[in-house]
Amino acid sequence: MRAGTHRFHRDLPESPIWGFDGGLPGPTIEAERGQPVSVEWRNELDGPFPVVVTTAPAAVDADGIPAQCVPGLSGGRPDDDAAALTGQTVVHLHGGLTPAPYDGWAENLSAPGQYAVFHYPVDQRAALLWYHDHVMGVTKFSVYAGLAGLWIVRDDRERELELPEGPSFEIPLLIQDRNFDLDDQGRLTGRLVHKTDPEVMEAFAPFTMVNGKVWPVLEVEPATYRFRVLNGSNARTYRLVLLRDGEPDLGRIVQIGTDHGLFRAPVPVPAGGLVLSSAERADLLVDFSHLDPGTELTLLNTARAPFDGSPSAFTDQEDAADVDGLLPYPHVMRFRLTDGPTARRPVPPELATDYEPPAATRFARVPHRAIALVERELEGRPSMLTMRELAPAKGDDAGPVVTVTDGRATVRYRAVAARFEDATTFFPVLDEDEVWQFINLTDDTHPIHVHLDPFQILARHPIRYEIPEDGIGKRDLAAEIKLERDPDDRLDHAIDDNERGLKDTVRVNPNEIVEIGVRFTRYSGRYMYHCHILEHEDRDMMRPFVTMPAELMPFMHEHRHHMFHGSMTM
Ligand SMILES: [Cu+2]
């Protein structure tokens, strides 16, 4: 990890950045399944922190334009604490089945001049992973400064299917948003700006870049391309629509994989567009054959920010910009057809054979854990977002409780943890199935990422809830949740076809409980799960869990008290 410079657009001056190998994105690492890789992550960062961090004094300017939609500091003061950052790092391989000592625990830091040697077994199916800094409290700044790169795992199954591999027909698309400073004359300086405002604690930057370039053009031949798409933004969720002549042209896209690799069978992308929240991946085959040279296609983002799961309001390209939705420039990139031989590849009808869709019976009687996502508003400071781990309340518990009612049955919970530093309450047993239920009691969609093994999404349930006055305490939580749909709720709470694969990040929408089925394997130790909106993860939507081998559980008996056996909702 080194300081370097990077040109985000040919018309921009060079920007100081921090990057792996001094570049942005970092070098793409390709690894073969079953061939372990060791990386010496050397921290050689120096010089000042390359990003100006600020909070605009007002959410909108005198003309009513949101501060986050324009470059510059919008009258905000540069944050002195961020300017004083010296570059402590710890690298996490997102999606890696990594032993705990090498997983990038957020508090195990390397200072400049120090290094960490991490051993990655790479004993996992082919997938697009990514590595990025994961430092406690300031991941939002170090990833924004450039500390992220791609890691591709290859395996034999993909080769059997003869999927495009490597240049020129397999291309990773790392999508991120960035903002830049202005000089006294109002010209863009290239200096990176991380700007929030009094109403929005996440940075939703106006300029979209792909692989480090703002609004790039990719020349493509009339052939089938494989795009490995990753949303590496701090907070922004994208809903990607491919346009030709201003009309949606999604039919030429087939999705063959997600976070942890191939689906069982290809699926079309959702009619409204491909939704990717922070850290989600999509493996796409796009058929450009039979398009004339010179044809241009545009990739557009139609998702408002902050994202709340609302369906697409997109009608046409001309009015896709939505400044109130913090989307001043919906443009992502363009594809331009060149001359070349037509090379259409058939899409294999059967892809992965190494996993089954989750059977209801498999997960009906296994341990269930419940986590409530809550936002605690604070006077004069940004909100505190936390994940409240819930444990069954005792019958005589008179304290604040969370009740979940499904028809006649009511389950009562008590919040037992809120902040990262609170005592660990989750001790999953290796090689045993579990169900984790994420209960969203906020107005935004949270992409929840679980380290170590992938999971499958079992259900999305619509809910209505009430939180009494002062119901959200520092640790305590009181809420009445009903498993029923609010008549005003516009979300369908469906599991999309392209979410029915092996995932490591799941969108938990407002008014919704998401259930995932997970089984941790192989590695015992201390891991993390968290919201992948980096501004949320840093404050304080992240919690530890400890995986334990079964033979140790008789000696750790009390850890089993924090869960239900069996279902509360199914
Ligand atoms: Cu979040």
Boltz pocket constraint, residues with backbone or C-beta under 6 A from the ligand:
constraints:
  - pocket:
      binder: B
      contacts: [[A, 385], [A, 445], [A, 446], [A, 447], [A, 531], [A, 532], [A, 533], [A, 536], [A, 537], [A, 541]]
      max_distance: 6.0
